[in-house]
Amino acid sequence: GWDFTCAVLDDGSVYCWGYNAQHQLGDGTGAHRSTPVATNLPNGRTATSVTSGYYHACALLEGGGVKCWGFNESGAVGDGTFNNRSIATDVADVDSAVASARP
């Protein structure tokens, strides 16, 4: 992303660090972080991959589905709103059928 980074750990958790004014770290705060902090993936869900945009990030979840968080003024989070999201939010109309973020 722009001034932030995210990674998926072996256990499927997502950690992000860096600039966070637009909530792109997904930890529920707007605090900048110089060390990794856990992204809030709800209900014990785990990720298989993570990608980031300018000020938002998205995770492909184990078993399917996608969650995104961060700056959403242009609808990049994909939840049908233009509200910034400080925690992982369901992408509208994307369900367990999503299996890969790569062609």
Steps between C-alpha positions, in 0.01 A plus 500: 500500500596863529728523806369177655556126463301185581594132523326168557665281765515119495195480727290710257499815710563833328741756643551853367730790591578856395278798423143461630317834471246340265462185715689291245661282766161355593566498874202721589713809564653784303835473681815467290700186585874444465460130581242249370152501654227239449225586256159426644365205297163421660372166627836324501531519122844457347651629177685330216621824339492875545537786256506874546398802304576865558342525848306175528571128520308179428543141617389184324364277773561131557191322370414793273371852532676835514531762774632853442575801722634855485430805285168463320419845360494353147341169603826301495399292803211361294236494772250717309579814700750783491577477874856433613532166679738453794448123516459226240163531326318262265525584132143519368382214277826307540449170676679172557523444123813720492797268517794696358613857455725397210404407141 
